[in-house]
Every structure is written in C-alpha cells, then in structure tokens.
Amino acid sequence: MPEDTFQGLFSVGMMAAGVLVFFMSVFAIVAACLIKANPKLWGIMLIIVGGVGFILIQLLWIVPGVLLLISGIMCVSRKPPYEDF
C-alpha cells in the first residue's frame, strides 16, 4: 500500500515538473522576443528564469539555463549606443 502512494506522489511531481518546464520555456521565448523593447528588464527576467530553472529542475536545465543566464547577463551589461553627432 505505501508503495502505491509513493508512486502516485512521484508521478504527480513529475507531471508538475513537466508543466513547470513548459511554462518557463514559453516565458523565456516571450522574453527573447520582447528584449528589444526593454533590454534591462527582460535581461533580468531571463536571469531569473535561468536561475529558478537550475534550482527547481536541476540536471534537465543545464543547457537552457546556461544559455538563458548568458543572454540575460549580456542584456543587463549592454551599453546603449553612443551618438555624439
């Protein structure tokens, strides 16, 4: 009997992780599309999504997490173009 309960909880946890990965990926794609509008804000959002993914999903989020963190850091540290003319 306790084994069935454990399997049920495990399957619910895996389902929740799958849904979470889906929504985080969709949010990252939306952030990447809107990055031209406000690079600092969306760069911070990409860093947050990458960090939360590392914490919650761990091994499955290595490649997307690293790419999101790199793109977020590049957006935050980007300097606006200097126009003197």
N, C-alpha and C positions, 0 to 999 in steps of 0.2 A: 504493500500500500504506500509507504513513504517514497518508494522509487517512482511511482506514477506521479506523485505530487512534484517531485524534483524534476522529472521530465516535462511536466506541464509548465512549471515556472521557467525552466530553461528555454522552452520553445517560445514562451511569451517574451522573454528577454531578448532572444534572437530576432523576433519579429519587431520589437521596439527598436533594436539597433539598426535593422534594415530600413525602417521608416525614417529614423534619425539621419542616417547616411544619405538617403534620398533628399530630404529637405535641406540638409546642409549643402549638398551638391547643387541643388537648384538655386539656393541663395548665393552660392559662390559664382554661378554662371550669371545671375542677375547683377551681382556686384561688378563683375568683369565687364558687363555690357554698359553699365552706368558710370564707369570710372572716369570718363571724360568730363562729366558734369561737375563732380566734386572729388578730385583725386585723394585728398587727405581723409575725408570721411569714409569713402569706400575702401581706401587702403587700410584704415583701422579696422573696418568690418572684415576684410579679408584676413587680417592678422588674428582677429578674434575667432573666426570660423576655423582657421587652421589650428590654432591653439586648443580650442574646445574639441576639435576632432582628434587631436593627439591624446587628450585626456580621456575622452569617452570611448573612442573606437580603437585606439592603440595601433596594433600591427597592420590593420587594414587601411589605415590612413597615412601611411608613411609617405608615399609618393605624392598624393594630392596635398597633404599637409605641408610638405616641404615646398612645393610649388606655390601654394597659397601664401605661405609665410614670406617667401622671396618676393612675390609680386606685391604683397602688402607693404613690405619694407621699402621696396623701390618707389611705390606711390607716396608713402609718407615722407621719404627723404628727397623727393623730386623738387627741384627748384623751378619756379616759374621762369619762362623765358624773359631775358632782359632786353628791353627795347629802349635804346637811347635816342633814336632818330625821330 
